[in-house]
Amino acid sequence: MIDPDLAYLIVKNARDYAVFTLEPDGRIAAWSPGAQTIFGYRSDEAIGMSFSRLFLPPDVAVGAPEAEMAKAYREGRAEDTRWHLRQNGERFWANGVTMTLGDRPQLIKFLRDETASKLAEDQRILLLNELNHRIKNTLATVQSIVDHTLRAADVSAGTRNVLTERLIALAQAHNVLVAESWAGADLGAIVERALAPHDGSGLGLFRIEGPRVFLSPQQAVSLSLVLHELTTNAIKYGALSAQTGQVSISWNLSHDAAGARSMTLLWQETGGPPVSPPDGREGFGLRLIARSFGQDGDGRTRVEHRPEGLVCTVNIPLAQGDGASILNLGEG
C-alpha cells in the first residue's frame, strides 16, 4: 500500500502527466498541477467541470467521454489515444487511461501530452509517402528509357520484354515494402505477389506453405527477383511449360546454438519435361539466382537440375547486414 503522503507528492510533481478524478456523473473532482500544465485550466476552474469539456466536439457528439467512463466502470480501465482540447482551444494529441479507484465510486484519469511525437510521426509518414511516389516515378521512367533505348538499337522484342519483366518484379517488391513502411516485408506476401500474375487460371499451379517470416528490405527485393527468374524459367523450360506441371514453394525457420535465426526456402518443380543441366555458360537468370544472397552474411542459394524437375534452395540469415549490395552478378 503506497503511503498517501507519498502518493500526493508523486501526483503533485508529475508535471508531464495530467492526473484527475471523475465523479460518476462525469464532473471533475480533483485536478493535479500536471493537468493544469497540459490542459490550461486552474484547479478552481476545472473542479466541477464536465469531463466532456476536454474532448473535441466530434467526440462529444458521438458520446466518447461517456463511453470511456462506462468502459472503465465495466472493465476496470479504459485506454484511449486521441486529440484533446486545451482551455485556449488548441488541440493536442494524448494517450490516457481511465481506471476505477478500488471500492470508491470515482474514476481516476492519467493522461500524457504526446503531440510532439505525433507530429514527428505524421511528418515521417508524409516524407515516406513522397519517397514512395518518387521511387515509383523513377522506376516508370527507367522502364520507359530502357524500352526506347533498346528499340532504337533494334534489340529484339523478346529481350526488351525480359528486361521489362525484371523491372516490374522490382516494382512489385517495392509495393510490398511500401505496405510495411519500408521496415521490411512478409515473406508470404513477397511470394504471393511474385507468383500472382502466373496463377490466374485457378488450376493451382503453385503450392505455397510456410510460417510468417519478416525479411529486410534488401532481402525482400533479392528474393522477389529470384522468384521472378525461377517462375520465368519454369514457364519456358520447366514444370510450368507442361499442363501437368506444378511448383511447390515452402519455407521454414531455424535457430543455431547461439540463437541466430535463419530461413530456408525450397522451390521444387514436378510434372514437367525431363530436366538437364544447361550446356555452356550459364545465363543471366541462373547467375542472378545463384548469387542474389551471396553478400547476405551466410546467405546462400543452390540450384539443382534434377531429371524430375528443377530444385532451388535459398538460405537467408535473418539478422540484417549493413551496406550489402542487393545483387552481385559479376564474374568470378
C-alpha positions in Angstrom: 0.0 0.0 0.0 1.5 3.3 -1.0 1.7 5.9 1.7 -0.9 8.7 1.0 1.6 11.4 1.5 4.0 9.8 -1.0 1.2 9.4 -3.5 0.3 13.0 -3.1 3.9 14.1 -3.7 4.1 11.9 -6.8 0.9 13.4 -8.3 1.9 16.9 -7.4 5.3 16.7 -9.0 4.4 14.7 -12.1 4.1 17.8 -14.3 4.3 15.8 -17.5 1.1 13.9 -16.7 -2.4 15.1 -16.1 -4.0 13.3 -13.2 -7.6 14.0 -12.2 -10.6 12.2 -10.8 -14.2 12.0 -12.0 -17.5 11.6 -10.3 -20.0 9.1 -11.6 -21.8 11.9 -13.4 -18.7 13.0 -15.3 -17.8 16.0 -13.2 -14.1 16.6 -12.4 -13.5 16.1 -8.7 -9.7 16.6 -8.3 -7.1 18.2 -10.6 -3.3 17.9 -10.5 -0.7 20.6 -11.3 0.2 18.5 -14.3 -3.4 18.6 -15.5 -3.2 22.4 -15.3 0.0 22.5 -17.2 -1.4 20.3 -20.0 -5.0 21.5 -20.3 -4.6 25.1 -19.1 -7.4 25.1 -16.6 -6.6 26.1 -13.0 -7.8 23.8 -10.3 -10.7 26.1 -9.3 -11.8 26.2 -12.9 -11.6 22.5 -13.6 -13.2 21.1 -10.5 -16.9 20.7 -11.1 -16.4 21.0 -14.9 -17.8 18.3 -17.2 -15.2 15.7 -18.4 -16.6 16.2 -21.9 -15.1 19.8 -22.0 -11.7 18.2 -22.6 -12.8 16.4 -25.8 -13.2 17.8 -29.3 -16.8 18.4 -30.5 -17.0 15.4 -32.9 -16.0 13.1 -30.0 -18.5 14.7 -27.7 -21.2 14.3 -30.4 -20.7 10.5 -30.6 -20.6 10.1 -26.8 -16.9 9.3 -26.5 -16.5 10.7 -22.9 -19.4 8.7 -21.6 -18.3 5.6 -23.4 -14.8 5.9 -21.9 -16.2 6.2 -18.4 -18.7 3.3 -18.9 -15.9 1.0 -20.1 -13.7 1.9 -17.1 -16.6 1.1 -14.7 -17.3 -2.1 -16.6 -13.8 -3.4 -17.2 -11.7 -1.6 -14.6 -9.8 0.5 -17.1 -10.3 2.2 -20.5 -7.3 3.4 -22.6 -7.5 5.9 -25.5 -5.3 7.9 -27.8 -6.9 10.9 -29.4 -6.8 14.6 -30.0 -7.9 16.6 -26.9 -8.7 20.3 -26.3 -6.9 22.8 -24.2 -8.6 25.8 -22.5 -7.3 28.1 -25.2 -8.9 26.0 -27.9 -5.7 24.4 -29.0 -5.7 20.7 -29.9 -3.1 18.3 -28.6 -2.5 14.6 -29.1 -2.6 12.5 -25.9 -2.6 9.0 -24.6 -4.5 8.3 -21.4 -6.1 5.6 -19.2 -9.2 5.9 -17.0 -9.4 3.5 -14.1 -11.6 2.7 -11.2 -10.4 3.6 -7.6 -11.0 0.3 -5.7 -14.4 0.4 -4.0 -14.8 4.1 -4.5 -17.4 5.3 -7.0 -14.9 7.7 -8.6 -12.6 7.2 -11.5 -9.1 8.4 -11.9 -7.6 9.5 -15.3 -3.9 9.6 -16.2 -3.0 11.4 -19.4 0.2 12.5 -21.2 0.7 15.0 -24.0 2.3 13.2 -26.9 1.8 16.0 -29.5 5.5 16.3 -30.4 5.9 12.6 -31.2 2.6 12.5 -33.1 3.6 15.5 -35.3 7.0 13.8 -35.9 5.3 10.6 -36.9 3.0 12.5 -39.3 6.0 14.2 -40.8 7.7 10.9 -41.2 4.7 9.4 -43.0 4.4 12.4 -45.2 8.1 12.1 -46.2 7.8 8.4 -46.7 4.8 8.8 -49.0 6.7 11.4 -51.0 9.6 9.0 -51.3 7.4 6.1 -52.4 5.8 8.4 -55.0 9.3 9.4 -56.3 10.5 5.8 -56.4 7.5 4.7 -58.4 8.0 7.6 -60.9 11.7 6.7 -61.1 11.0 3.1 -61.9 8.5 4.0 -64.5 11.0 6.5 -66.1 13.7 3.8 -66.1 11.4 1.3 -67.7 10.5 3.9 -70.4 14.1 4.9 -71.1 15.3 1.3 -71.3 12.5 0.4 -73.7 13.1 3.3 -76.0 16.8 2.8 -76.0 16.6 -0.8 -76.9 14.0 -0.2 -79.6 16.3 2.4 -81.1 19.2 -0.1 -81.1 17.0 -2.7 -82.8 17.1 -5.1 -79.8 14.6 -7.9 -80.2 11.2 -7.7 -78.6 11.9 -10.8 -76.6 15.0 -9.2 -74.9 13.1 -6.0 -74.3 10.2 -7.9 -72.7 12.6 -9.9 -70.4 14.2 -6.7 -69.1 10.8 -5.0 -68.7 9.5 -8.0 -66.7 12.6 -7.8 -64.4 11.9 -4.1 -63.8 8.2 -5.0 -63.0 9.5 -7.6 -60.5 11.4 -4.8 -58.8 8.3 -2.6 -58.7 6.3 -5.4 -57.1 8.8 -5.8 -54.4 8.7 -2.1 -53.8 4.9 -2.2 -53.4 5.2 -4.8 -50.7 7.8 -2.7 -48.9 5.6 0.3 -49.1 2.8 -1.5 -47.4 5.2 -2.1 -44.4 6.6 1.4 -44.5 10.0 0.1 -45.7 10.6 -1.7 -42.4 10.8 -5.0 -44.3 8.3 -7.4 -45.9 6.4 -10.5 -45.0 7.8 -13.5 -47.0 4.4 -14.9 -47.7 3.3 -11.5 -49.3 6.5 -11.5 -51.4 5.8 -15.0 -52.7 2.2 -14.4 -53.5 2.9 -11.1 -55.2 5.6 -12.6 -57.3 3.5 -15.6 -58.4 0.1 -14.0 -58.8 0.5 -13.0 -62.5 1.2 -16.6 -63.4 -1.6 -18.3 -61.5 -4.7 -16.6 -62.9 -6.1 -19.8 -64.3 -7.1 -21.1 -60.9 -5.6 -24.5 -61.7 -3.4 -24.5 -58.6 0.0 -24.3 -60.4 1.7 -23.4 -57.1 1.6 -24.9 -53.6 2.7 -22.4 -51.0 3.4 -23.2 -47.4 5.4 -21.7 -44.6 5.3 -19.8 -41.3 5.3 -16.0 -41.1 8.8 -14.6 -41.8 9.8 -11.0 -41.9 12.6 -10.1 -44.3 14.8 -7.0 -44.5 14.1 -4.6 -47.5 17.3 -5.8 -49.2 16.3 -9.5 -48.8 12.8 -8.8 -50.0 14.0 -7.3 -53.2 16.6 -10.0 -53.8 14.0 -12.8 -53.2 11.5 -11.1 -55.5 14.0 -11.2 -58.3 14.9 -14.8 -57.6 11.3 -15.9 -57.7 10.7 -14.0 -60.9 13.6 -15.7 -62.6 12.6 -19.2 -61.3 9.0 -18.6 -62.5 10.1 -17.4 -65.9 12.5 -20.4 -66.3 9.7 -22.8 -65.2 7.3 -21.3 -67.8 9.9 -21.6 -70.6 11.6 -24.8 -69.8 10.4 -26.4 -66.6 7.3 -27.6 -64.9 5.0 -24.7 -65.9 5.7 -25.5 -69.6 3.6 -28.7 -69.2 -0.1 -29.0 -68.4 0.6 -31.5 -65.6 3.4 -29.4 -64.1 3.3 -27.9 -60.6 5.6 -25.9 -58.4 5.9 -26.2 -54.6 7.3 -23.3 -52.6 7.8 -24.0 -48.9 10.0 -22.5 -46.2 10.8 -22.8 -42.5 12.7 -21.1 -39.7 15.7 -22.4 -37.7 17.9 -21.2 -34.8 21.5 -22.2 -34.2 23.1 -22.8 -30.8 23.8 -19.1 -30.4 20.2 -18.2 -31.2 20.8 -16.8 -34.6 17.7 -17.1 -36.8 17.7 -18.1 -40.5 15.1 -19.0 -43.1 15.4 -21.8 -45.7 13.1 -21.7 -48.8 12.6 -24.7 -51.1 11.4 -24.3 -54.7 10.6 -27.7 -56.2 9.2 -28.4 -59.7 7.3 -31.6 -60.6 5.3 -32.9 -63.6 7.3 -31.1 -66.3 9.6 -32.3 -69.0 12.9 -34.0 -68.1 15.5 -31.5 -66.9 19.2 -31.5 -67.6 21.9 -29.0 -66.6 22.4 -26.1 -69.1 25.2 -26.5 -71.6 28.0 -24.0 -71.7 28.0 -20.6 -70.0 25.1 -20.1 -67.5 22.6 -17.3 -68.4 21.9 -14.1 -66.5 18.9 -15.6 -64.7 20.9 -18.5 -63.2 23.7 -16.1 -62.2 21.1 -13.9 -60.5 19.5 -16.8 -58.7 22.8 -18.3 -57.6 24.4 -15.0 -56.4 21.5 -13.0 -55.1 22.2 -13.7 -51.4 26.0 -14.1 -51.7 26.7 -11.0 -49.7 23.9 -11.5 -47.0 26.3 -12.9 -44.4 25.9 -16.7 -44.6 23.2 -16.5 -47.2 23.4 -19.0 -50.0 21.4 -20.2 -52.9 21.7 -23.6 -54.7 20.1 -24.7 -58.0 19.9 -28.4 -58.9 18.8 -29.6 -62.3 17.3 -32.9 -61.3 15.7 -35.1 -64.0 12.3 -34.9 -62.3 12.4 -31.1 -62.1 14.5 -28.1 -61.1 15.1 -27.6 -57.3 16.3 -24.4 -55.8 17.1 -23.9 -52.1 17.6 -20.4 -50.6 19.1 -20.0 -47.1 18.9 -16.5 -45.6 20.2 -15.3 -42.2 17.5 -13.1 -40.7 19.9 -10.8 -38.9 20.1 -7.7 -41.1 23.5 -6.7 -42.5 24.7 -3.2 -43.3 25.7 -1.8 -46.6 25.4 -5.0 -48.6 24.5 -4.6 -52.3 21.3 -6.2 -53.5 22.9 -8.1 -56.3 26.4 -9.3 -57.2 26.3 -10.5 -60.8 30.0 -10.1 -61.5 32.2 -12.8 -62.9 34.5 -14.9 -60.7 
